[in-house]
Amino acid sequence: MTSPDSLVIPSPHLGPTARPQVRSTMRSTTPYSEVGRRIDALVRTANVPVVRASSVLFESLAEVDQALQDTARGVRYATTYGTGGVPTTMALMDAVAELEGWGAAPAADRAGPGTRAALVPSGLAAIALAVLAFAASGDHVLMPDSVYGPGRALAQGQLARAGIEITFYDPRIDPAGLAQLMRPQTRIVYLESPGSYTFEIQDVAGLAATAREHGALSMIDNAWGSPLHFHPFEHGVDVSIVPLTKYWGGHADVLMGAVVVTDELWPTVWRTVRGLGLCVSSDDAWLILRGLRTLPQRVAQHEVSAIAVAQWLQRQEGVVRVLHPALPDHPDHARWRRDFSGSCGLFSVELERGLEGQVAALVEGRRHFGIGYSWGGFESLIMPARLHGLRTIEPWAGGPLVRLHIGLESVADLLEDLEQGFRAMGSAPR
């Protein structure tokens, strides 16, 4: 009888009625599935290696049962499948939880509980996860009028269809004013500081305290300040939403978001993560881990360069004001100095009314500024702000607004590029 591992090879030299030659010397194919999967002496590397996996293996059914229980409860490092986590994604979860939670503060100085981080495919997915974890049909959410545009679209679309009512409020509201908007059904007070495009600095600690007094959770989109310059948990916030796409990754080549919460709230977030099947790839997690190793140095350069460009813009003809919280003439500069330890590369500039038709001349054709969304990468970007429909409490009534992200290019090159843009704008027909 022919062996299962025998290989049947017909000879091209035999006629159609000839019996095929049979060679039974082929070795088992099993080693191809088994070799190289067990390494007794692991090499210790400076950075965490990429571990790609869907299947997770166990030694016994008892081990499976324990892992199922632990994974369901969100026990750290417990997993039954790739969606629950692998070493690479778990390493990033730990890193984000620690840096976003308490930053570089020594353990003895940490005044609050521990934190945990859930990873999701994008910053917008992190917003959705955070709200859906703690709000349901019939609940009420307060959201600043300066909220990130896709976040507003989420609120008015998917969240509204889920029966969650959203009320937008003035981002510069004080705690007493916020208290007037609270309802028995209010579950979440959502914050974003600075505000998207218009860079209002909110009284985060005061608003978070008001939310807590009324039995609601506070959560913040911490894109601008994370993880170096603003630590939400030190200001009493319950949930921090972080787009890791930005400075964490830093190279414009990866999308990811995170929701960071205290240990007390972690089971609720984790149940939602598991229920929605949210997960990220190990390769993407590794890119974020690699990016954060140089994050402080990169952000320091973004900050210095952005302030230099912002100050130059203040002196240009056609500029009404530069919306950068670190500039002394920003209306919330004192609050920024109180709450933030620094700034980043993102700000806006308001141009004079009547220049709406000339903005394209400023933006297009730049050598060192790309026209594109997002920010937080190494590259400089420029994009007109289209606020129509994105402000309902106080619609934008100023001149054309342009948002800039200052990258890691030479400041001299960036200023020369912008100077050419202003000349083009000045000579463009009105």
Buried (B, 14 or more C-beta within 10 A) or exposed (E): EEEEEEEEEEEEEEEEEEEEEEEEEEEEEEEEEEEEEEEEEEEEEEEBEBBEBEEBEEEEEEEBEBBEEBBBEBEEEBBBBBBBBBBBBBBBBBBBBBBBBBBEEEEEEBEEBBBBBBBBBBBBBBBBBBBBBBBEEEBBBBBBBBBBBBBBBBBBEEBEEBEBBBBBBBBBBEBEEBBEBBEEEBBBBBBBBBBBBBBBBBBBBBBBBBBBEBEBBBBBBBBBBBBBBBBBBBBBBBBBBBBBBBBBBBBBEBBBBBBBBBBEBBBBBBBBBBEBEBBBBBEBBBBBBBBBEEBEEBBEBBBBBBBBBBEBBBEBEBBBBBBBBBBEEBEBBEBBEEBBEBBBBBBBBBBBEEBEEBBBBBBEEBEBBBEEEBBBBBBBBBBBBEBEEBBEEEEBEBBBBBBBBBBBBEBEEBBEBBEBBBEBBBEBEE
